[in-house]
């Protein structure tokens, strides 16, 4: 089954992106020109204080007029917005200017090992972005716990779904989609694709894709080969189905169940631009992965990285 049928809609999406960019700029102008001295943006990924009273944080500003630091912050935000928008417009994938990085960039028949170097990626060399990916779920015990942390920290991640697990726990697939996570194929029953006869591919690949598409409403973009076992024949079979192969370049070996502190240290010490981190929500006791996730997220952000999804539809 071919998943490449959206290419004809890219010019329309780019046009939509231009319209959205224009509207966003107008809205930003209307927002910034009036008296903004009394407003203050909370720090990223934190909640504003719930109570009234106390300092407003704007003591350094004259009422009705932003300080120099405020204008610098506005200018920095505009530069980032413009850079991401230009990237999306150039690639013809300006579908969601306001919801995150360009989607649908995974190129069929290619291997995605690093976000900054992957074919078709909207990111460039040195961009400080990281993808968190979770294999072998969904799990009736750990998937919801991980989702709770991700959603609470405003993180979008990719979940590599074993088809038979997804069919067994459809409510978890529904929850992952509702929370904005990306669903990636991990075959139907976690098989070694390099030893699989061609006659078995429809079950392991196509059946899994159909299951996930029933929940997402769009084609699956990537498959992660179980165990990382792949070869040229596997990659060709994926390309024929419009799929890219999602690999990784940071592996803390959480499947061996080391302590949470070790998982965190392994991830953060191996961090680099474009990193794709492999973790697990299924396949065994993942309590240490759950325990490590908050520190992993805060540590990544403390090092100046942005956490982004990979293989969006």
CORBEL-V91095 format. One record per run of one state. SS is the DSSP state (A for helix, B for strand, O for the rest). FROM is the first residue (numbers start at 1). TO is the last residue. Records with the same first field share a line. If there is no record, write none. Layout:
SS->FROM-TO, FROM-TO
This chain:
O->1-6, 34-67, 92-110, 113-128, 138-142, 153-157, 162-162, 169-169, 179-181, 186-192, 196-197, 217-221, 224-225, 229-231, 241-243, 247-249, 252-253, 257-259, 270-274, 281-286, 303-305, 308-313
A->7-33, 68-91, 143-152, 163-168, 170-178, 193-195, 198-216, 226-228, 232-240, 254-256, 260-269, 287-302
B->111-112, 129-137, 158-161, 182-185, 222-223, 244-246, 250-251, 275-280, 306-307
